[in-house]
Amino acid sequence: MAVSKVPQNSKLIITVENGVNAKGQPVQRQRSYKNVKVSAADADVYAVAQKIADLQTHAVIGISRQDEGNLMNA
């Protein structure tokens, strides 16, 4: 049985270091940006993420993309 994935939506997630907690451990926060075009190339999404990261006051420690889709019987 052949199964194919039909892309539905995608979002960009930028993880930043947001200081330290009472124990001195780093605190991380995620900034999510929805409605990324599913057809957008990863390099283009990363380039946009870097531009957004330049605007952050906190240190960026990670950039990721989360894609969702439906599985269909081909």
N, CA, C and O atoms as a CHARMM CRD file, in Angstrom:
* protein
*
  296
    1    1 MET  N      0.84900  -1.16700   0.00000 PROA 1      0.00000
    2    1 MET  CA     0.00000   0.00000   0.00000 PROA 1      0.00000
    3    1 MET  C      0.89800   1.23500   0.00000 PROA 1      0.00000
    4    1 MET  O      1.79100   1.35900   0.83700 PROA 1      0.00000
    5    2 ALA  N      0.66000   2.12800  -0.92600 PROA 2      0.00000
    6    2 ALA  CA     1.42200   3.37500  -1.01700 PROA 2      0.00000
    7    2 ALA  C      0.69500   4.46900  -0.24400 PROA 2      0.00000
    8    2 ALA  O     -0.51500   4.65100  -0.37800 PROA 2      0.00000
    9    3 VAL  N      1.44900   5.17800   0.55400 PROA 3      0.00000
   10    3 VAL  CA     0.89800   6.26700   1.35700 PROA 3      0.00000
   11    3 VAL  C      1.66500   7.53700   1.00500 PROA 3      0.00000
   12    3 VAL  O      2.89000   7.52200   0.88400 PROA 3      0.00000
   13    4 SER  N      0.93700   8.62300   0.84500 PROA 4      0.00000
   14    4 SER  CA     1.58900   9.90000   0.57300 PROA 4      0.00000
   15    4 SER  C      1.14800  10.93000   1.61300 PROA 4      0.00000
   16    4 SER  O      0.07100  10.83500   2.20100 PROA 4      0.00000
   17    5 LYS  N      2.01000  11.90000   1.81200 PROA 5      0.00000
   18    5 LYS  CA     1.72800  12.96000   2.77700 PROA 5      0.00000
   19    5 LYS  C      1.28100  14.20600   2.02600 PROA 5      0.00000
   20    5 LYS  O      1.94000  14.64500   1.08300 PROA 5      0.00000
   21    6 VAL  N      0.16000  14.77100   2.45100 PROA 6      0.00000
   22    6 VAL  CA    -0.35100  16.01400   1.87800 PROA 6      0.00000
   23    6 VAL  C     -0.10200  17.12500   2.90300 PROA 6      0.00000
   24    6 VAL  O     -0.74400  17.15200   3.95300 PROA 6      0.00000
   25    7 PRO  N      0.82600  18.04200   2.60500 PROA 7      0.00000
   26    7 PRO  CA     1.14400  19.10400   3.56000 PROA 7      0.00000
   27    7 PRO  C     -0.07900  19.97700   3.86700 PROA 7      0.00000
   28    7 PRO  O     -0.84700  20.32300   2.97000 PROA 7      0.00000
   29    8 GLN  N     -0.24600  20.32700   5.14500 PROA 8      0.00000
   30    8 GLN  CA    -1.37900  21.15100   5.56400 PROA 8      0.00000
   31    8 GLN  C     -0.94600  22.52100   6.06100 PROA 8      0.00000
   32    8 GLN  O     -1.47400  23.53900   5.61200 PROA 8      0.00000
   33    9 ASN  N      0.00600  22.55700   6.97700 PROA 9      0.00000
   34    9 ASN  CA     0.49700  23.84100   7.48200 PROA 9      0.00000
   35    9 ASN  C      1.89700  23.68600   8.04500 PROA 9      0.00000
   36    9 ASN  O      2.38300  22.57500   8.25800 PROA 9      0.00000
   37   10 SER  N      2.52700  24.80800   8.27700 PROA 10     0.00000
   38   10 SER  CA     3.90300  24.82000   8.75600 PROA 10     0.00000
   39   10 SER  C      4.08700  26.03600   9.65200 PROA 10     0.00000
   40   10 SER  O      3.42700  27.05900   9.47300 PROA 10     0.00000
   41   11 LYS  N      4.99500  25.91400  10.62400 PROA 11     0.00000
   42   11 LYS  CA     5.30500  27.07200  11.46400 PROA 11     0.00000
   43   11 LYS  C      6.79000  27.10400  11.78500 PROA 11     0.00000
   44   11 LYS  O      7.47400  26.08000  11.78400 PROA 11     0.00000
   45   12 LEU  N      7.25800  28.29300  12.05600 PROA 12     0.00000
   46   12 LEU  CA     8.64400  28.55100  12.40000 PROA 12     0.00000
   47   12 LEU  C      8.72900  28.72700  13.90600 PROA 12     0.00000
   48   12 LEU  O      7.91400  29.43200  14.50200 PROA 12     0.00000
   49   13 ILE  N      9.71400  28.08900  14.51900 PROA 13     0.00000
   50   13 ILE  CA     9.89600  28.19300  15.96800 PROA 13     0.00000
   51   13 ILE  C     11.32100  28.67400  16.24300 PROA 13     0.00000
   52   13 ILE  O     12.29500  28.06700  15.79600 PROA 13     0.00000
   53   14 ILE  N     11.42100  29.76900  16.98300 PROA 14     0.00000
   54   14 ILE  CA    12.72200  30.30100  17.38700 PROA 14     0.00000
   55   14 ILE  C     12.81600  30.16600  18.90100 PROA 14     0.00000
   56   14 ILE  O     11.96800  30.67900  19.63300 PROA 14     0.00000
   57   15 THR  N     13.85000  29.47400  19.36400 PROA 15     0.00000
   58   15 THR  CA    14.06700  29.27400  20.79700 PROA 15     0.00000
   59   15 THR  C     15.11600  30.27800  21.27600 PROA 15     0.00000
   60   15 THR  O     16.19700  30.39300  20.69900 PROA 15     0.00000
   61   16 VAL  N     14.76900  30.99900  22.34300 PROA 16     0.00000
   62   16 VAL  CA    15.67300  32.00200  22.89700 PROA 16     0.00000
   63   16 VAL  C     15.97500  31.68700  24.35500 PROA 16     0.00000
   64   16 VAL  O     15.18200  31.04600  25.04400 PROA 16     0.00000
   65   17 GLU  N     17.12500  32.14600  24.80800 PROA 17     0.00000
   66   17 GLU  CA    17.47700  32.02000  26.22500 PROA 17     0.00000
   67   17 GLU  C     16.97400  33.27100  26.91700 PROA 17     0.00000
   68   17 GLU  O     17.33500  34.39200  26.56000 PROA 17     0.00000
   69   18 ASN  N     16.12700  33.05300  27.92300 PROA 18     0.00000
   70   18 ASN  CA    15.43700  34.17600  28.56900 PROA 18     0.00000
   71   18 ASN  C     15.90200  34.34500  30.00900 PROA 18     0.00000
   72   18 ASN  O     15.07900  34.42900  30.92100 PROA 18     0.00000
   73   19 GLY  N     17.20800  34.39400  30.22000 PROA 19     0.00000
   74   19 GLY  CA    17.74100  34.57300  31.56600 PROA 19     0.00000
   75   19 GLY  C     17.97700  33.25500  32.28400 PROA 19     0.00000
   76   19 GLY  O     18.13200  32.20700  31.65600 PROA 19     0.00000
   77   20 VAL  N     18.00200  33.32500  33.60700 PROA 20     0.00000
   78   20 VAL  CA    18.22900  32.13900  34.43900 PROA 20     0.00000
   79   20 VAL  C     17.17800  32.09900  35.54600 PROA 20     0.00000
   80   20 VAL  O     16.62000  33.12600  35.93100 PROA 20     0.00000
   81   21 ASN  N     16.92200  30.89200  36.05000 PROA 21     0.00000
   82   21 ASN  CA    15.95800  30.74500  37.14100 PROA 21     0.00000
   83   21 ASN  C     16.67000  30.90600  38.48400 PROA 21     0.00000
   84   21 ASN  O     17.85300  31.24400  38.52000 PROA 21     0.00000
   85   22 ALA  N     15.96500  30.67000  39.57500 PROA 22     0.00000
   86   22 ALA  CA    16.52000  30.84000  40.92300 PROA 22     0.00000
   87   22 ALA  C     17.69400  29.90800  41.20100 PROA 22     0.00000
   88   22 ALA  O     18.54600  30.21300  42.03500 PROA 22     0.00000
   89   23 LYS  N     17.74000  28.77500  40.50700 PROA 23     0.00000
   90   23 LYS  CA    18.83500  27.81600  40.70000 PROA 23     0.00000
   91   23 LYS  C     20.02500  28.09900  39.77900 PROA 23     0.00000
   92   23 LYS  O     21.01500  27.36700  39.79400 PROA 23     0.00000
   93   24 GLY  N     19.92400  29.15200  38.98700 PROA 24     0.00000
   94   24 GLY  CA    21.01300  29.50600  38.08500 PROA 24     0.00000
   95   24 GLY  C     20.98900  28.75600  36.75700 PROA 24     0.00000
   96   24 GLY  O     21.93800  28.84700  35.97800 PROA 24     0.00000
   97   25 GLN  N     19.92400  28.02300  36.49500 PROA 25     0.00000
   98   25 GLN  CA    19.81100  27.27800  35.24000 PROA 25     0.00000
   99   25 GLN  C     19.18600  28.16500  34.16600 PROA 25     0.00000
  100   25 GLN  O     18.30900  28.97600  34.46300 PROA 25     0.00000
  101   26 PRO  N     19.63600  28.01400  32.91600 PROA 26     0.00000
  102   26 PRO  CA    19.07700  28.85400  31.84800 PROA 26     0.00000
  103   26 PRO  C     17.59700  28.55000  31.59600 PROA 26     0.00000
  104   26 PRO  O     17.16500  27.39900  31.65800 PROA 26     0.00000
  105   27 VAL  N     16.84500  29.59300  31.31600 PROA 27     0.00000
  106   27 VAL  CA    15.41800  29.47500  31.00300 PROA 27     0.00000
  107   27 VAL  C     15.25200  29.70800  29.50600 PROA 27     0.00000
  108   27 VAL  O     15.73600  30.70000  28.96000 PROA 27     0.00000
  109   28 GLN  N     14.55900  28.77600  28.85200 PROA 28     0.00000
  110   28 GLN  CA    14.33100  28.89300  27.41500 PROA 28     0.00000
  111   28 GLN  C     12.87300  29.22100  27.13000 PROA 28     0.00000
  112   28 GLN  O     11.97200  28.75400  27.82500 PROA 28     0.00000
  113   29 ARG  N     12.65500  30.02300  26.10900 PROA 29     0.00000
  114   29 ARG  CA    11.30700  30.35500  25.65200 PROA 29     0.00000
  115   29 ARG  C     11.25700  30.13600  24.14900 PROA 29     0.00000
  116   29 ARG  O     12.25800  30.29200  23.45000 PROA 29     0.00000
  117   30 GLN  N     10.08200  29.77500  23.66700 PROA 30     0.00000
  118   30 GLN  CA     9.91200  29.57200  22.23500 PROA 30     0.00000
  119   30 GLN  C      8.99200  30.64200  21.66100 PROA 30     0.00000
  120   30 GLN  O      7.94500  30.95900  22.22500 PROA 30     0.00000
  121   31 ARG  N      9.40600  31.17700  20.54600 PROA 31     0.00000
  122   31 ARG  CA     8.59500  32.12500  19.80100 PROA 31     0.00000
  123   31 ARG  C      8.12800  31.40000  18.54000 PROA 31     0.00000
  124   31 ARG  O      8.95000  30.92900  17.75500 PROA 31     0.00000
  125   32 SER  N      6.80800  31.30900  18.34500 PROA 32     0.00000
  126   32 SER  CA     6.24600  30.58600  17.20700 PROA 32     0.00000
  127   32 SER  C      5.63100  31.55000  16.20200 PROA 32     0.00000
  128   32 SER  O      4.96600  32.51800  16.57100 PROA 32     0.00000
  129   33 TYR  N      5.86100  31.27000  14.94300 PROA 33     0.00000
  130   33 TYR  CA     5.31200  32.06400  13.84600 PROA 33     0.00000
  131   33 TYR  C      4.55700  31.11500  12.92300 PROA 33     0.00000
  132   33 TYR  O      5.15600  30.29500  12.22800 PROA 33     0.00000
  133   34 LYS  N      3.23000  31.24000  12.92700 PROA 34     0.00000
  134   34 LYS  CA     2.36500  30.35300  12.15100 PROA 34     0.00000
  135   34 LYS  C      2.24200  30.82700  10.70700 PROA 34     0.00000
  136   34 LYS  O      2.75200  31.88000  10.32600 PROA 34     0.00000
  137   35 ASN  N      1.55800  30.02200   9.93000 PROA 35     0.00000
  138   35 ASN  CA     1.21400  30.33700   8.53800 PROA 35     0.00000
  139   35 ASN  C      2.42200  30.47200   7.61900 PROA 35     0.00000
  140   35 ASN  O      2.41900  31.29000   6.70000 PROA 35     0.00000
  141   36 VAL  N      3.44800  29.67400   7.86600 PROA 36     0.00000
  142   36 VAL  CA     4.57000  29.59800   6.93600 PROA 36     0.00000
  143   36 VAL  C      4.09200  28.77200   5.73800 PROA 36     0.00000
  144   36 VAL  O      3.46600  27.72800   5.91900 PROA 36     0.00000
  145   37 LYS  N      4.37500  29.22200   4.54200 PROA 37     0.00000
  146   37 LYS  CA     3.95500  28.47500   3.35000 PROA 37     0.00000
  147   37 LYS  C      4.59300  27.09600   3.36800 PROA 37     0.00000
  148   37 LYS  O      5.80100  26.96900   3.56800 PROA 37     0.00000
  149   38 VAL  N      3.79100  26.07000   3.16000 PROA 38     0.00000
  150   38 VAL  CA     4.32100  24.70600   3.16600 PROA 38     0.00000
  151   38 VAL  C      5.26900  24.47800   1.99900 PROA 38     0.00000
  152   38 VAL  O      6.11700  23.58700   2.05400 PROA 38     0.00000
  153   39 SER  N      5.13400  25.27200   0.94500 PROA 39     0.00000
  154   39 SER  CA     5.99500  25.12300  -0.22800 PROA 39     0.00000
  155   39 SER  C      7.31100  25.90500  -0.10300 PROA 39     0.00000
  156   39 SER  O      8.17200  25.80100  -0.97700 PROA 39     0.00000
  157   40 ALA  N      7.47200  26.68000   0.96500 PROA 40     0.00000
  158   40 ALA  CA     8.68600  27.48000   1.15000 PROA 40     0.00000
  159   40 ALA  C      9.88600  26.57100   1.38700 PROA 40     0.00000
  160   40 ALA  O      9.80300  25.59300   2.13000 PROA 40     0.00000
  161   41 ALA  N     10.98300  26.90200   0.75400 PROA 41     0.00000
  162   41 ALA  CA    12.21700  26.12600   0.91800 PROA 41     0.00000
  163   41 ALA  C     12.77000  26.33900   2.33400 PROA 41     0.00000
  164   41 ALA  O     12.62200  27.41100   2.91900 PROA 41     0.00000
  165   42 ASP  N     13.40500  25.30000   2.86300 PROA 42     0.00000
  166   42 ASP  CA    13.97900  25.38800   4.20700 PROA 42     0.00000
  167   42 ASP  C     15.00200  26.52000   4.30600 PROA 42     0.00000
  168   42 ASP  O     15.06000  27.21400   5.32200 PROA 42     0.00000
  169   43 ALA  N     15.80200  26.71000   3.26400 PROA 43     0.00000
  170   43 ALA  CA    16.81000  27.77400   3.27600 PROA 43     0.00000
  171   43 ALA  C     16.14400  29.14500   3.37600 PROA 43     0.00000
  172   43 ALA  O     16.65600  30.03300   4.05800 PROA 43     0.00000
  173   44 ASP  N     15.01400  29.32200   2.70600 PROA 44     0.00000
  174   44 ASP  CA    14.30500  30.60300   2.76500 PROA 44     0.00000
  175   44 ASP  C     13.70300  30.83800   4.14900 PROA 44     0.00000
  176   44 ASP  O     13.75400  31.95000   4.67400 PROA 44     0.00000
  177   45 VAL  N     13.13900  29.79500   4.73200 PROA 45     0.00000
  178   45 VAL  CA    12.56500  29.90200   6.08200 PROA 45     0.00000
  179   45 VAL  C     13.67500  30.23300   7.08000 PROA 45     0.00000
  180   45 VAL  O     13.48500  31.05600   7.97600 PROA 45     0.00000
  181   46 TYR  N     14.82000  29.59700   6.92400 PROA 46     0.00000
  182   46 TYR  CA    15.95100  29.85500   7.81700 PROA 46     0.00000
  183   46 TYR  C     16.44500  31.29900   7.67300 PROA 46     0.00000
  184   46 TYR  O     16.77600  31.94500   8.66700 PROA 46     0.00000
  185   47 ALA  N     16.49400  31.79900   6.43900 PROA 47     0.00000
  186   47 ALA  CA    16.93800  33.17900   6.20900 PROA 47     0.00000
  187   47 ALA  C     16.00000  34.16700   6.89300 PROA 47     0.00000
  188   47 ALA  O     16.45600  35.14700   7.48300 PROA 47     0.00000
  189   48 VAL  N     14.70300  33.91900   6.82000 PROA 48     0.00000
  190   48 VAL  CA    13.73200  34.78200   7.49600 PROA 48     0.00000
  191   48 VAL  C     13.91800  34.68300   9.01200 PROA 48     0.00000
  192   48 VAL  O     13.86100  35.69000   9.71700 PROA 48     0.00000
  193   49 ALA  N     14.13900  33.47300   9.50200 PROA 49     0.00000
  194   49 ALA  CA    14.34800  33.27300  10.94300 PROA 49     0.00000
  195   49 ALA  C     15.56800  34.04200  11.43300 PROA 49     0.00000
  196   49 ALA  O     15.55200  34.60100  12.53000 PROA 49     0.00000
  197   50 GLN  N     16.61900  34.07200  10.62900 PROA 50     0.00000
  198   50 GLN  CA    17.81100  34.82800  11.02300 PROA 50     0.00000
  199   50 GLN  C     17.52600  36.32300  11.09400 PROA 50     0.00000
  200   50 GLN  O     18.04400  37.01100  11.97400 PROA 50     0.00000
  201   51 LYS  N     16.71500  36.82600  10.18200 PROA 51     0.00000
  202   51 LYS  CA    16.34100  38.25000  10.22500 PROA 51     0.00000
  203   51 LYS  C     15.51400  38.56000  11.47400 PROA 51     0.00000
  204   51 LYS  O     15.69700  39.59700  12.11300 PROA 51     0.00000
  205   52 ILE  N     14.59800  37.64000  11.81100 PROA 52     0.00000
  206   52 ILE  CA    13.80000  37.81100  13.03000 PROA 52     0.00000
  207   52 ILE  C     14.70800  37.71900  14.25900 PROA 52     0.00000
  208   52 ILE  O     14.53900  38.47300  15.21700 PROA 52     0.00000
  209   53 ALA  N     15.67100  36.79600  14.22700 PROA 53     0.00000
  210   53 ALA  CA    16.59500  36.61500  15.34900 PROA 53     0.00000
  211   53 ALA  C     17.40100  37.88400  15.60600 PROA 53     0.00000
  212   53 ALA  O     17.72600  38.19200  16.75300 PROA 53     0.00000
  213   54 ASP  N     17.72100  38.61300  14.55300 PROA 54     0.00000
  214   54 ASP  CA    18.46700  39.86400  14.71200 PROA 54     0.00000
  215   54 ASP  C     17.67000  40.89900  15.50600 PROA 54     0.00000
  216   54 ASP  O     18.25300  41.80400  16.10300 PROA 54     0.00000
  217   55 LEU  N     16.34900  40.77200  15.51700 PROA 55     0.00000
  218   55 LEU  CA    15.49200  41.71400  16.23400 PROA 55     0.00000
  219   55 LEU  C     15.26200  41.32500  17.69500 PROA 55     0.00000
  220   55 LEU  O     14.71800  42.11600  18.46500 PROA 55     0.00000
  221   56 GLN  N     15.67000  40.11900  18.08200 PROA 56     0.00000
  222   56 GLN  CA    15.44700  39.62500  19.43900 PROA 56     0.00000
  223   56 GLN  C     16.42800  40.28000  20.40700 PROA 56     0.00000
  224   56 GLN  O     17.58300  40.52900  20.06200 PROA 56     0.00000
  225   57 THR  N     15.95800  40.55400  21.61900 PROA 57     0.00000
  226   57 THR  CA    16.85900  41.07900  22.64300 PROA 57     0.00000
  227   57 THR  C     17.56800  39.94500  23.37700 PROA 57     0.00000
  228   57 THR  O     18.61900  40.15900  23.98100 PROA 57     0.00000
  229   58 HSD  N     17.00300  38.74500  23.32800 PROA 58     0.00000
  230   58 HSD  CA    17.60200  37.58300  23.98800 PROA 58     0.00000
  231   58 HSD  C     18.39800  36.75600  22.98200 PROA 58     0.00000
  232   58 HSD  O     18.16300  36.83500  21.77600 PROA 58     0.00000
  233   59 ALA  N     19.33400  35.96900  23.48500 PROA 59     0.00000
  234   59 ALA  CA    20.17100  35.13600  22.62200 PROA 59     0.00000
  235   59 ALA  C     19.34700  34.00900  22.00300 PROA 59     0.00000
  236   59 ALA  O     18.62300  33.30200  22.70300 PROA 59     0.00000
  237   60 VAL  N     19.46300  33.84900  20.69300 PROA 60     0.00000
  238   60 VAL  CA    18.76800  32.77300  19.98200 PROA 60     0.00000
  239   60 VAL  C     19.61800  31.51800  20.09000 PROA 60     0.00000
  240   60 VAL  O     20.80400  31.53100  19.76000 PROA 60     0.00000
  241   61 ILE  N     19.00200  30.42200  20.55600 PROA 61     0.00000
  242   61 ILE  CA    19.74700  29.17400  20.70300 PROA 61     0.00000
  243   61 ILE  C     19.23800  28.06400  19.78100 PROA 61     0.00000
  244   61 ILE  O     19.80700  26.97300  19.75200 PROA 61     0.00000
  245   62 GLY  N     18.17200  28.34000  19.03100 PROA 62     0.00000
  246   62 GLY  CA    17.68800  27.31900  18.11000 PROA 62     0.00000
  247   62 GLY  C     16.63400  27.84300  17.15200 PROA 62     0.00000
  248   62 GLY  O     15.82400  28.70100  17.50300 PROA 62     0.00000
  249   63 ILE  N     16.66000  27.31200  15.93700 PROA 63     0.00000
  250   63 ILE  CA    15.67000  27.62900  14.91700 PROA 63     0.00000
  251   63 ILE  C     15.15200  26.31000  14.37200 PROA 63     0.00000
  252   63 ILE  O     15.93400  25.44100  13.98700 PROA 63     0.00000
  253   64 SER  N     13.82700  26.16000  14.33900 PROA 64     0.00000
  254   64 SER  CA    13.26100  24.92400  13.80600 PROA 64     0.00000
  255   64 SER  C     11.99700  25.23000  13.00400 PROA 64     0.00000
  256   64 SER  O     11.40500  26.30500  13.10200 PROA 64     0.00000
  257   65 ARG  N     11.62100  24.24500  12.21800 PROA 65     0.00000
  258   65 ARG  CA    10.40600  24.34200  11.41300 PROA 65     0.00000
  259   65 ARG  C      9.56800  23.10900  11.72400 PROA 65     0.00000
  260   65 ARG  O     10.07800  21.98900  11.75500 PROA 65     0.00000
  261   66 GLN  N      8.28400  23.32700  11.95200 PROA 66     0.00000
  262   66 GLN  CA     7.38200  22.22200  12.26400 PROA 66     0.00000
  263   66 GLN  C      6.32200  22.14400  11.16800 PROA 66     0.00000
  264   66 GLN  O      5.53200  23.06800  10.97700 PROA 66     0.00000
  265   67 ASP  N      6.32500  21.01300  10.45100 PROA 67     0.00000
  266   67 ASP  CA     5.36800  20.79000   9.36700 PROA 67     0.00000
  267   67 ASP  C      4.32100  19.78500   9.80100 PROA 67     0.00000
  268   67 ASP  O      4.62400  18.82500  10.51000 PROA 67     0.00000
  269   68 GLU  N      3.08300  20.00900   9.37200 PROA 68     0.00000
  270   68 GLU  CA     2.00000  19.07200   9.62000 PROA 68     0.00000
  271   68 GLU  C      1.36500  18.69000   8.28900 PROA 68     0.00000
  272   68 GLU  O      1.33000  19.48600   7.35100 PROA 68     0.00000
  273   69 GLY  N      0.87200  17.47700   8.22400 PROA 69     0.00000
  274   69 GLY  CA     0.24400  17.02400   6.99800 PROA 69     0.00000
  275   69 GLY  C     -0.66500  15.84200   7.25800 PROA 69     0.00000
  276   69 GLY  O     -0.61800  15.22100   8.31900 PROA 69     0.00000
  277   70 ASN  N     -1.48900  15.54400   6.27500 PROA 70     0.00000
  278   70 ASN  CA    -2.37900  14.39400   6.35000 PROA 70     0.00000
  279   70 ASN  C     -1.80500  13.25700   5.53200 PROA 70     0.00000
  280   70 ASN  O     -1.25000  13.47700   4.45600 PROA 70     0.00000
  281   71 LEU  N     -1.93700  12.04300   6.03700 PROA 71     0.00000
  282   71 LEU  CA    -1.48800  10.86600   5.30600 PROA 71     0.00000
  283   71 LEU  C     -2.65400  10.31000   4.50500 PROA 71     0.00000
  284   71 LEU  O     -3.74400  10.11200   5.04100 PROA 71     0.00000
  285   72 MET  N     -2.42600  10.06000   3.22500 PROA 72     0.00000
  286   72 MET  CA    -3.47900   9.59000   2.34100 PROA 72     0.00000
  287   72 MET  C     -3.04600   8.29200   1.66500 PROA 72     0.00000
  288   72 MET  O     -1.87300   8.09700   1.34500 PROA 72     0.00000
  289   73 ASN  N     -4.00400   7.42800   1.46100 PROA 73     0.00000
  290   73 ASN  CA    -3.75500   6.20000   0.71700 PROA 73     0.00000
  291   73 ASN  C     -3.70000   6.56300  -0.76000 PROA 73     0.00000
  292   73 ASN  O     -4.66200   7.09100  -1.31800 PROA 73     0.00000
  293   74 ALA  N     -2.56800   6.27600  -1.38200 PROA 74     0.00000
  294   74 ALA  CA    -2.39200   6.69300  -2.78300 PROA 74     0.00000
  295   74 ALA  C     -3.04800   5.76100  -3.74200 PROA 74     0.00000
  296   74 ALA  O     -2.98700   5.97700  -4.95300 PROA 74     0.00000
